[in-house]
């Protein structure tokens, strides 16, 4: 199986990225819900850290960027 947490994380990340490529809109509602509370704030940087796949980018408002 896996020896370290980094191996587990790498496997889970690879599986998630594969699934997102197969069905890119599957989590659209979830991603929109994450960004919606930020819409009234001034433009800024949004860190998409959990997936590192830049999946939130298409849901951002004008002036927001991911990093």
Secondary structure, DSSP 8 states (H G I E B T S, - for coil): --SSHHHHHHHHHHHHHHHHHHSTTTTHHHHHHHHHTTTTS-S-EE--TTT-S-TTGGG--TT-EE-
